[in-house]
């Protein structure tokens, strides 16, 4: 009589595999975003200056994606194995991040436009929400989950980001410049990596 041998290794995926996949996708996202910077037509300063709005949008998007990549690395350290919930939450985040190149290109080509600004702000808001979902999903599987939950509740950076992106969407229909300021402000506050999780590992 054959006995079934249940191997837990088949039901647990290494975090290294998840990080490698995420790193690859994020690298592609950044590559696609920079490809939106087309070679200017002409050899004058005016031709180069015409790309300034798109270049600024690229800088903000690069910093945003880079921040998610940095914080994603620290977050995954909180767990030793990847559950199906973490996998889906991670894919959910990568989906919204993958829309950043399109939103960046449209905003850069139509700087000051209501709909491009609203769409760009909406994509950033969706990314922030998706990261919150991934964050809590990972913490549920962490060894000291309660301490991590308490630490996250104390942080205002994430809450400020969500509120700013939401306001940026609304302000896009009033004055897109206000939306630009709000988005840039979020970029600045996240310039310093989030190390809350590392403190409890």
C-alpha positions as CSV (number, residue, x, y, z in Angstrom):
1,X,0.0,0.0,0.0
2,X,1.4,3.3,-1.0
3,X,1.4,6.1,1.5
4,X,1.1,9.7,0.5
5,X,3.9,11.9,1.6
6,X,3.0,15.5,2.1
7,X,5.9,17.8,1.4
8,X,5.3,21.3,2.7
9,X,8.0,22.6,0.4
10,X,5.5,22.3,-2.5
11,X,3.0,24.6,-0.8
12,X,5.5,27.2,0.3
13,X,7.3,29.5,-2.1
14,X,10.5,31.2,-1.3
15,X,10.5,34.9,-0.9
16,X,13.6,35.1,-3.1
17,X,11.5,33.9,-6.1
18,X,8.9,36.5,-5.4
19,X,11.5,39.2,-5.1
20,X,13.3,38.1,-8.3
21,X,10.0,38.2,-10.3
22,X,9.1,41.6,-8.8
23,X,12.5,43.1,-9.5
24,X,12.3,42.0,-13.1
25,X,8.9,43.5,-13.7
26,X,9.8,46.7,-12.0
27,X,13.0,47.0,-14.1
28,X,10.9,46.6,-17.2
29,X,8.5,49.2,-16.0
30,X,11.3,51.7,-15.5
31,X,12.7,50.8,-18.9
32,X,9.4,51.4,-20.7
33,X,8.9,54.7,-18.8
34,X,12.3,56.1,-20.0
35,X,11.4,55.1,-23.6
36,X,8.7,57.7,-23.5
37,X,11.5,60.3,-23.7
38,X,11.7,60.6,-27.5
39,X,14.6,62.2,-29.3
40,X,13.7,65.9,-29.9
41,X,13.1,67.0,-33.4
42,X,15.8,69.5,-34.2
43,X,19.1,70.5,-32.6
44,X,18.0,73.7,-30.8
45,X,17.5,74.4,-27.1
46,X,13.8,75.0,-27.9
47,X,13.4,71.5,-29.2
48,X,15.1,70.1,-26.1
49,X,13.0,72.4,-23.8
50,X,9.8,71.0,-25.3
51,X,10.6,67.7,-23.6
52,X,10.8,69.3,-20.1
53,X,7.3,68.4,-19.0
54,X,7.8,64.8,-20.0
55,X,11.2,64.7,-18.3
56,X,9.8,66.1,-15.1
57,X,7.0,63.5,-15.2
58,X,9.6,60.8,-15.8
59,X,11.6,61.9,-12.8
60,X,8.5,61.7,-10.5
61,X,7.6,58.3,-11.9
62,X,11.1,57.0,-11.6
63,X,11.3,58.1,-8.0
64,X,7.8,56.6,-7.3
65,X,8.6,53.2,-8.8
66,X,12.0,53.2,-7.1
67,X,10.4,53.9,-3.8
68,X,8.0,51.0,-4.2
69,X,10.9,48.7,-5.2
70,X,12.9,49.8,-2.1
71,X,10.0,49.4,0.3
72,X,9.0,46.1,-1.3
73,X,12.4,44.7,-0.6
74,X,12.1,45.7,3.1
75,X,8.5,44.4,3.4
76,X,9.2,41.0,2.0
77,X,11.9,40.5,4.7
78,X,9.0,40.2,7.3
79,X,8.1,36.8,6.1
80,X,10.0,33.6,5.3
81,X,7.4,32.0,2.9
82,X,5.0,33.3,0.3
83,X,1.3,32.5,0.7
84,X,-1.2,32.5,-2.2
85,X,-2.6,35.7,-0.7
86,X,0.8,37.4,-0.8
87,X,1.3,36.2,-4.4
88,X,-2.0,37.8,-5.6
89,X,-1.5,40.9,-3.6
90,X,1.9,41.3,-5.1
91,X,0.6,40.8,-8.7
92,X,-2.1,43.4,-7.9
93,X,0.6,45.9,-7.0
94,X,2.6,45.1,-10.1
95,X,-0.4,45.5,-12.3
96,X,-1.0,49.1,-11.2
97,X,2.7,49.9,-11.3
98,X,2.8,48.7,-14.9
99,X,0.3,51.4,-15.9
100,X,2.7,54.2,-14.7
101,X,4.6,54.3,-18.1
102,X,1.4,54.9,-20.0
103,X,0.1,57.5,-17.5
104,X,3.5,59.2,-17.5
105,X,3.6,59.4,-21.3
106,X,0.1,60.9,-21.6
107,X,0.7,63.4,-18.8
108,X,4.1,64.4,-20.3
109,X,2.7,65.0,-23.7
110,X,-0.4,66.8,-22.4
111,X,1.0,68.6,-19.3
112,X,-1.7,70.7,-17.6
113,X,-4.5,68.6,-19.2
114,X,-7.4,67.7,-16.9
115,X,-7.8,64.0,-17.8
116,X,-4.1,63.1,-18.1
117,X,-3.5,64.6,-14.7
118,X,-6.5,62.9,-13.2
119,X,-5.5,59.6,-14.7
120,X,-1.9,59.9,-13.5
121,X,-3.1,60.7,-10.0
122,X,-5.6,57.8,-10.1
123,X,-2.9,55.3,-11.1
124,X,-0.7,56.5,-8.2
125,X,-3.6,56.2,-5.8
126,X,-4.3,52.7,-7.0
127,X,-0.6,51.8,-6.5
128,X,-0.7,53.1,-3.0
129,X,-3.8,51.2,-2.1
130,X,-2.3,48.0,-3.7
131,X,0.8,48.4,-1.6
132,X,-1.3,48.8,1.6
133,X,-3.1,45.5,0.7
134,X,0.3,43.7,0.1
135,X,1.7,45.2,3.3
136,X,-1.1,43.9,5.5
137,X,-1.1,40.5,3.7
138,X,2.6,40.1,4.4
139,X,2.3,41.2,8.0
140,X,-0.4,38.5,8.7
141,X,2.3,35.9,8.0
142,X,5.0,37.6,9.9
143,X,6.3,36.1,13.2
144,X,5.8,39.4,15.1
145,X,2.8,40.5,13.2
146,X,1.2,42.4,16.1
147,X,4.3,44.6,16.6
148,X,4.5,45.3,12.9
149,X,0.8,46.2,12.8
150,X,1.2,48.7,15.6
151,X,4.2,50.2,13.9
152,X,2.4,50.7,10.7
153,X,-0.6,52.3,12.4
154,X,1.8,54.9,13.8
155,X,3.1,56.0,10.4
156,X,1.5,58.9,8.7
157,X,3.4,58.8,5.5
158,X,1.2,56.2,3.9
159,X,-2.0,58.0,5.0
160,X,-0.7,61.3,3.8
161,X,0.1,59.7,0.4
162,X,-3.4,58.3,0.0
163,X,-5.1,61.6,1.0
164,X,-2.7,63.6,-1.3
165,X,-3.4,61.3,-4.4
166,X,-7.1,61.5,-3.8
167,X,-7.0,65.2,-3.5
168,X,-4.9,65.4,-6.6
169,X,-7.6,63.6,-8.6
170,X,-10.2,66.1,-7.5
171,X,-7.9,69.1,-8.0
172,X,-7.2,68.0,-11.5
173,X,-10.6,69.2,-12.5
174,X,-10.1,72.5,-10.8
175,X,-6.4,73.3,-11.3
176,X,-4.0,70.6,-12.5
177,X,-1.0,72.6,-11.0
178,X,-2.3,71.9,-7.5
179,X,-2.4,68.2,-8.4
180,X,1.3,68.5,-9.6
181,X,2.3,70.0,-6.3
182,X,0.5,67.3,-4.2
183,X,2.1,64.5,-6.3
184,X,5.5,66.1,-6.0
185,X,5.1,66.5,-2.2
186,X,4.4,62.8,-1.9
187,X,7.6,62.1,-3.9
188,X,9.6,64.2,-1.5
189,X,8.3,62.6,1.7
190,X,9.1,59.1,0.4
191,X,12.6,60.1,-0.7
192,X,13.9,58.6,2.5
193,X,13.2,54.8,2.5
194,X,10.7,53.3,4.9
195,X,12.7,51.2,7.5
196,X,9.8,50.6,10.0
197,X,9.7,46.9,9.2
198,X,13.5,46.4,9.5
199,X,13.4,47.7,13.1
200,X,11.2,44.8,14.1
201,X,13.1,42.0,12.3
